[in-house]
Amino acid sequence: MKKKLTKITYAKKDGEMKDYSIFEINTGIDFIAGFNVDTMSDEEKESLIEIQEFYEMKTKPFMKHYRKFLNSQIIEVK
């Protein structure tokens, strides 16, 4: 499983600094997206890990079709 737990310190718009433990789902050039596991119970964390492992196992055969498209290269969305 490729689960990735990342600890970050984040500067909020009001200047407050806050620490987070993030279960990463997606990352890009300018962002990290995922679940804040600091606010989860142990049961919720375990459930999230099980769901992610199941998802990765079931989608593995299809990963050869996975593509990432840059917004800057998309000419039109229909």
N, CA, C and O atoms as a MOPAC input file, in Angstrom:
PM7 MOZYME 1SCF
protein

 N      0.83100 1    -1.18900 1     0.00000 1
 C      0.00000 1     0.00000 1     0.00000 1
 C      0.86900 1     1.24400 1     0.00000 1
 O      1.89800 1     1.29000 1     0.67500 1
 N      0.46500 1     2.23600 1    -0.74300 1
 C      1.23800 1     3.45800 1    -0.86200 1
 C      0.74100 1     4.55000 1     0.07900 1
 O      0.97200 1     5.73300 1    -0.17100 1
 N      0.07600 1     4.17500 1     1.13800 1
 C     -0.43900 1     5.22900 1     2.01900 1
 C      0.71600 1     6.10200 1     2.47700 1
 O      1.81600 1     5.62000 1     2.74800 1
 N      0.44600 1     7.37200 1     2.55600 1
 C      1.50000 1     8.29200 1     2.93200 1
 C      0.97400 1     9.24300 1     3.99100 1
 O      0.03400 1    10.00400 1     3.75900 1
 N      1.58800 1     9.18400 1     5.13600 1
 C      1.24900 1    10.08400 1     6.22200 1
 C      2.31700 1    11.16400 1     6.26200 1
 O      3.50300 1    10.87400 1     6.41800 1
 N      1.88800 1    12.40500 1     6.11900 1
 C      2.80600 1    13.53100 1     6.08300 1
 C      2.46300 1    14.49800 1     7.19600 1
 O      1.30700 1    14.88600 1     7.36500 1
 N      3.47200 1    14.88200 1     7.94900 1
 C      3.28200 1    15.89200 1     8.98700 1
 C      3.70800 1    17.23100 1     8.41500 1
 O      4.80900 1    17.37800 1     7.88200 1
 N      2.81200 1    18.21000 1     8.53600 1
 C      3.09500 1    19.53700 1     7.99800 1
 C      2.77700 1    20.60800 1     9.04300 1
 O      1.98700 1    20.38700 1     9.96100 1
 N      3.40200 1    21.75600 1     8.88400 1
 C      3.01500 1    22.96300 1     9.60400 1
 C      2.47700 1    23.90800 1     8.54800 1
 O      3.14300 1    24.18900 1     7.55100 1
 N      1.26800 1    24.39400 1     8.77200 1
 C      0.55600 1    25.17300 1     7.76300 1
 C      0.30800 1    26.58400 1     8.27300 1
 O     -0.14000 1    26.77000 1     9.40500 1
 N      0.59700 1    27.57400 1     7.44400 1
 C      0.33000 1    28.97000 1     7.77600 1
 C     -1.05800 1    29.32900 1     7.25500 1
 O     -1.27700 1    29.40600 1     6.04600 1
 N     -1.98800 1    29.54700 1     8.17400 1
 C     -3.34900 1    29.89900 1     7.78800 1
 C     -3.39600 1    31.36600 1     7.34200 1
 O     -2.46900 1    32.13300 1     7.60100 1
 N     -4.47900 1    31.73900 1     6.67400 1
 C     -4.60500 1    33.09300 1     6.12900 1
 C     -4.48400 1    34.16800 1     7.20500 1
 O     -3.99600 1    35.26700 1     6.94000 1
 N     -4.93200 1    33.84600 1     8.42600 1
 C     -4.86900 1    34.83800 1     9.50800 1
 C     -3.49300 1    34.89200 1    10.17700 1
 O     -3.29900 1    35.62500 1    11.14700 1
 N     -2.53100 1    34.10400 1     9.64800 1
 C     -1.17300 1    34.09300 1    10.18400 1
 C     -0.92000 1    33.01600 1    11.22100 1
 O      0.22600 1    32.77000 1    11.59600 1
 N     -1.98500 1    32.36700 1    11.69100 1
 C     -1.81900 1    31.28000 1    12.67200 1
 C     -1.08000 1    30.11400 1    12.02800 1
 O     -1.33500 1    29.76100 1    10.87600 1
 N     -0.16000 1    29.52200 1    12.78700 1
 C      0.56600 1    28.33200 1    12.33200 1
 C     -0.07300 1    27.12700 1    13.00200 1
 O     -0.31300 1    27.13900 1    14.20900 1
 N     -0.35300 1    26.08000 1    12.21900 1
 C     -1.01100 1    24.90300 1    12.76800 1
 C     -0.35000 1    23.64800 1    12.21700 1
 O     -0.02900 1    23.57500 1    11.03100 1
 N     -0.14700 1    22.65900 1    13.08900 1
 C      0.42100 1    21.37600 1    12.68900 1
 C     -0.69000 1    20.41400 1    12.29900 1
 O     -1.75300 1    20.38500 1    12.92100 1
 N     -0.42800 1    19.62500 1    11.25600 1
 C     -1.38000 1    18.63600 1    10.76800 1
 C     -0.64400 1    17.34000 1    10.46000 1
 O      0.52700 1    17.35300 1    10.08000 1
 N     -1.34200 1    16.22700 1    10.62700 1
 C     -0.91500 1    14.93300 1    10.09100 1
 C     -1.90100 1    14.60900 1     8.98200 1
 O     -3.09300 1    14.42800 1     9.23000 1
 N     -1.39700 1    14.53700 1     7.76000 1
 C     -2.24500 1    14.36700 1     6.57900 1
 C     -2.01800 1    12.99600 1     5.96200 1
 O     -0.88200 1    12.61800 1     5.67600 1
 N     -3.09800 1    12.25200 1     5.75700 1
 C     -3.07900 1    11.01200 1     4.99000 1
 C     -3.26000 1    11.44400 1     3.54100 1
 O     -4.37400 1    11.73200 1     3.10400 1
 N     -2.15000 1    11.48600 1     2.79700 1
 C     -2.16600 1    12.03100 1     1.43800 1
 C     -2.96400 1    11.16400 1     0.48000 1
 O     -2.82700 1     9.94100 1     0.45100 1
 N     -3.79200 1    11.82300 1    -0.29300 1
 C     -4.54700 1    11.17200 1    -1.35300 1
 C     -4.05900 1    11.66500 1    -2.71400 1
 O     -3.99100 1    10.90300 1    -3.67900 1
 N     -3.72400 1    12.94300 1    -2.77100 1
 C     -3.30300 1    13.53600 1    -4.03400 1
 C     -2.31600 1    14.66200 1    -3.73800 1
 O     -2.45300 1    15.38000 1    -2.74800 1
 N     -1.33800 1    14.80100 1    -4.59900 1
 C     -0.40600 1    15.91700 1    -4.49800 1
 C     -0.19800 1    16.50000 1    -5.88200 1
 O     -0.31800 1    15.80400 1    -6.89000 1
 N      0.10700 1    17.75700 1    -5.91600 1
 C      0.37700 1    18.42300 1    -7.17300 1
 C      1.54700 1    19.36900 1    -6.99000 1
 O      2.21100 1    19.36600 1    -5.95300 1
 N      1.78500 1    20.16400 1    -7.99000 1
 C      2.88900 1    21.10900 1    -7.94000 1
 C      2.70700 1    22.08100 1    -6.78300 1
 O      3.67400 1    22.47600 1    -6.13200 1
 N      1.46200 1    22.46000 1    -6.53500 1
 C      1.22600 1    23.49700 1    -5.53700 1
 C      0.26100 1    23.09000 1    -4.42200 1
 O     -0.32600 1    23.95700 1    -3.77500 1
 N      0.08700 1    21.79000 1    -4.18800 1
 C     -0.83200 1    21.38900 1    -3.13100 1
 C     -0.56100 1    19.97100 1    -2.63400 1
 O      0.06600 1    19.16000 1    -3.31700 1
 N     -1.05000 1    19.69700 1    -1.42900 1
 C     -1.17700 1    18.34800 1    -0.87000 1
 C     -2.63500 1    18.23100 1    -0.46300 1
 O     -3.14800 1    19.10200 1     0.24000 1
 N     -3.30400 1    17.18300 1    -0.88600 1
 C     -4.70200 1    16.96700 1    -0.53300 1
 C     -4.82400 1    15.63400 1     0.18400 1
 O     -4.18300 1    14.65200 1    -0.19300 1
 N     -5.64600 1    15.60800 1     1.21100 1
 C     -5.84600 1    14.36800 1     1.93700 1
 C     -6.69600 1    14.57500 1     3.16900 1
 O     -7.39900 1    15.57700 1     3.30600 1
 N     -6.61600 1    13.61100 1     4.05700 1
 C     -7.42700 1    13.59800 1     5.26300 1
 C     -6.59100 1    14.00400 1     6.46900 1
 O     -5.47100 1    13.52600 1     6.64800 1
 N     -7.13700 1    14.87800 1     7.28600 1
 C     -6.49300 1    15.28000 1     8.53300 1
 C     -6.74000 1    14.17500 1     9.55700 1
 O     -7.82200 1    14.09700 1    10.13800 1
 N     -5.74300 1    13.32500 1     9.77800 1
 C     -5.94000 1    12.18700 1    10.68300 1
 C     -5.85300 1    12.58800 1    12.15100 1
 O     -6.19600 1    11.79600 1    13.02900 1
 N     -5.39800 1    13.81000 1    12.42700 1
 C     -5.36500 1    14.27300 1    13.81400 1
 C     -6.75400 1    14.32600 1    14.42500 1
 O     -6.90600 1    14.16100 1    15.63500 1
 N     -7.75400 1    14.55200 1    13.61300 1
 C     -9.12000 1    14.68900 1    14.11100 1
 C     -9.90100 1    13.38200 1    14.07500 1
 O    -11.08600 1    13.35900 1    14.41000 1
 N     -9.25000 1    12.29300 1    13.67200 1
 C     -9.92200 1    10.98900 1    13.56100 1
 C     -9.67700 1    10.12900 1    14.79800 1
 O     -8.64600 1    10.23600 1    15.46400 1
 N    -10.65400 1     9.27800 1    15.08100 1
 C    -10.46900 1     8.27100 1    16.12100 1
 C     -9.58600 1     7.15600 1    15.54900 1
 O     -9.38000 1     7.08400 1    14.33800 1
 N     -9.07300 1     6.29900 1    16.41500 1
 C     -8.26200 1     5.16100 1    15.94900 1
 C     -9.06400 1     4.27300 1    15.01300 1
 O     -8.52900 1     3.76200 1    14.02900 1
 N    -10.35300 1     4.08300 1    15.31400 1
 C    -11.20800 1     3.25300 1    14.46500 1
 C    -11.37400 1     3.87300 1    13.08300 1
 O    -11.35100 1     3.16600 1    12.07500 1
 N    -11.54100 1     5.19200 1    13.03400 1
 C    -11.67500 1     5.86300 1    11.74300 1
 C    -10.38800 1     5.75500 1    10.93100 1
 O    -10.43800 1     5.53600 1     9.72100 1
 N     -9.24800 1     5.90500 1    11.57800 1
 C     -7.96400 1     5.77800 1    10.88200 1
 C     -7.80600 1     4.39200 1    10.28200 1
 O     -7.41900 1     4.25300 1     9.12200 1
 N     -8.10500 1     3.36300 1    11.07200 1
 C     -7.99100 1     1.99000 1    10.57900 1
 C     -8.93900 1     1.73900 1     9.41500 1
 O     -8.57600 1     1.07700 1     8.44200 1
 N    -10.14600 1     2.26700 1     9.51700 1
 C    -11.12500 1     2.10900 1     8.44600 1
 C    -10.63600 1     2.78800 1     7.17500 1
 O    -10.75800 1     2.22700 1     6.08600 1
 N    -10.08600 1     3.98500 1     7.30300 1
 C     -9.55200 1     4.70600 1     6.14700 1
 C     -8.43600 1     3.91200 1     5.47900 1
 O     -8.40200 1     3.80900 1     4.25300 1
 N     -7.54200 1     3.36000 1     6.25300 1
 C     -6.43000 1     2.56300 1     5.71100 1
 C     -6.96900 1     1.33700 1     4.97900 1
 O     -6.50000 1     1.00900 1     3.89000 1
 N     -7.95200 1     0.65900 1     5.57100 1
 C     -8.54300 1    -0.52600 1     4.93300 1
 C     -9.20900 1    -0.16100 1     3.60600 1
 O     -9.06200 1    -0.87300 1     2.61200 1
 N     -9.93700 1     0.94700 1     3.60000 1
 C    -10.59900 1     1.38900 1     2.36600 1
 C     -9.56600 1     1.70000 1     1.28900 1
 O     -9.73700 1     1.30800 1     0.13500 1
 N     -8.50000 1     2.40000 1     1.65700 1
 C     -7.46900 1     2.76200 1     0.68500 1
 C     -6.76200 1     1.52000 1     0.15100 1
 O     -6.49500 1     1.43200 1    -1.04700 1
 N     -6.45800 1     0.56500 1     1.02000 1
 C     -5.81600 1    -0.67900 1     0.58100 1
 C     -6.72000 1    -1.44200 1    -0.37800 1
 O     -6.25100 1    -1.96000 1    -1.39100 1
 N     -8.01300 1    -1.51400 1    -0.06800 1
 C     -8.97000 1    -2.20800 1    -0.92900 1
 C     -9.05200 1    -1.51700 1    -2.28900 1
 O     -9.03100 1    -2.17500 1    -3.33000 1
 N     -9.14500 1    -0.19200 1    -2.27300 1
 C     -9.21000 1     0.58900 1    -3.50600 1
 C     -7.97500 1     0.33600 1    -4.37600 1
 O     -8.10100 1     0.08900 1    -5.57500 1
 N     -6.79900 1     0.39700 1    -3.78200 1
 C     -5.56400 1     0.19200 1    -4.54900 1
 C     -5.48200 1    -1.21400 1    -5.11700 1
 O     -5.02000 1    -1.40400 1    -6.24100 1
 N     -5.92900 1    -2.20300 1    -4.34500 1
 C     -5.90900 1    -3.58000 1    -4.82400 1
 C     -6.85800 1    -3.74300 1    -6.01600 1
 O     -6.50200 1    -4.36900 1    -7.01400 1
 N     -8.05700 1    -3.18300 1    -5.91200 1
 C     -9.06000 1    -3.33900 1    -6.96700 1
 C     -8.72700 1    -2.54600 1    -8.22900 1
 O     -9.09600 1    -2.96200 1    -9.32700 1
 N     -8.04000 1    -1.41500 1    -8.09300 1
 C     -7.73900 1    -0.59400 1    -9.27000 1
 C     -6.38800 1    -0.91000 1    -9.90500 1
 O     -6.08600 1    -0.40900 1   -10.98800 1
 N     -5.57900 1    -1.72600 1    -9.25300 1
 C     -4.24300 1    -2.03100 1    -9.76900 1
 C     -4.25300 1    -2.49900 1   -11.23300 1
 O     -3.42200 1    -2.03500 1   -12.01400 1
 N     -5.16000 1    -3.39900 1   -11.63300 1
 C     -5.14700 1    -3.84500 1   -13.03600 1
 C     -5.42000 1    -2.73000 1   -14.04600 1
 O     -5.09500 1    -2.86900 1   -15.22500 1
 N     -6.01100 1    -1.63300 1   -13.59300 1
 C     -6.38800 1    -0.55200 1   -14.48600 1
 C     -5.37700 1     0.59300 1   -14.52100 1
 O     -5.54600 1     1.53300 1   -15.29800 1
 N     -4.34600 1     0.53200 1   -13.70900 1
 C     -3.40600 1     1.64800 1   -13.59300 1
 C     -2.66200 1     1.94000 1   -14.90100 1
 O     -2.16400 1     3.05000 1   -15.09000 1
 N     -2.58200 1     0.96200 1   -15.80000 1
 C     -1.93500 1     1.20800 1   -17.08900 1
 C     -2.73500 1     2.21800 1   -17.92200 1
 O     -2.22400 1     2.75900 1   -18.90200 1
 N     -3.97600 1     2.46500 1   -17.53100 1
 C     -4.82300 1     3.42600 1   -18.24000 1
 C     -4.88100 1     4.78200 1   -17.52500 1
 O     -5.49100 1     5.72300 1   -18.03300 1
 N     -4.26200 1     4.88200 1   -16.37600 1
 C     -4.29900 1     6.11100 1   -15.58200 1
 C     -3.48300 1     7.19900 1   -16.26700 1
 O     -2.35600 1     6.96000 1   -16.69900 1
 N     -4.04900 1     8.37300 1   -16.36100 1
 C     -3.36200 1     9.51700 1   -16.96100 1
 C     -3.62300 1    10.74600 1   -16.11000 1
 O     -4.65100 1    10.85400 1   -15.44200 1
 N     -2.68700 1    11.65500 1   -16.14700 1
 C     -2.83700 1    12.93700 1   -15.47100 1
 C     -2.76600 1    14.01200 1   -16.54200 1
 O     -1.86000 1    14.01000 1   -17.37500 1
 N     -3.71800 1    14.92400 1   -16.51900 1
 C     -3.79000 1    15.98300 1   -17.51400 1
 C     -3.58200 1    17.32600 1   -16.83000 1
 O     -4.25400 1    17.63600 1   -15.84500 1
 N     -2.66600 1    18.11100 1   -17.34200 1
 C     -2.40500 1    19.43200 1   -16.80500 1
 C     -3.45300 1    20.42100 1   -17.30100 1
 O     -3.73400 1    20.49100 1   -18.49700 1
 N     -4.02300 1    21.17900 1   -16.38300 1
 C     -5.02600 1    22.17900 1   -16.77400 1
 C     -4.48000 1    23.12600 1   -17.82700 1
 O     -5.21500 1    23.55100 1   -18.71700 1
 N     -3.21000 1    23.45800 1   -17.73700 1
 C     -2.62200 1    24.40700 1   -18.68100 1
 C     -2.55900 1    23.85100 1   -20.11000 1
 O     -2.38700 1    24.61300 1   -21.06100 1
 N     -2.69400 1    22.55200 1   -20.26300 1
 C     -2.62300 1    21.92200 1   -21.58200 1
 C     -4.00300 1    21.56600 1   -22.14000 1
 O     -4.12300 1    21.17700 1   -23.30200 1
 N     -5.03200 1    21.69900 1   -21.32100 1
 C     -6.39700 1    21.36800 1   -21.78000 1
 C     -6.93600 1    22.54300 1   -22.57900 1
 O     -6.99900 1    23.66600 1   -22.08100 1
 N     -7.32000 1    22.28100 1   -23.81000 1
 C     -7.82400 1    23.31600 1   -24.69500 1
 C     -9.31600 1    23.54200 1   -24.46900 1
 O     -9.77700 1    24.68300 1   -24.44200 1
 N    -10.05900 1    22.47100 1   -24.30900 1
 C    -11.50400 1    22.59100 1   -24.16300 1
 C    -12.03900 1    21.44400 1   -23.31100 1
 O    -11.58700 1    20.30600 1   -23.43300 1
 N    -12.99400 1    21.74900 1   -22.45600 1
 C    -13.71700 1    20.73700 1   -21.68800 1
 C    -15.14500 1    20.77800 1   -22.19100 1
 O    -15.78900 1    21.82700 1   -22.17600 1
 N    -15.63900 1    19.62900 1   -22.63600 1
 C    -16.99700 1    19.57900 1   -23.23300 1
 C    -17.97500 1    18.99200 1   -22.25300 1
 O    -19.16000 1    18.86600 1   -22.56400 1

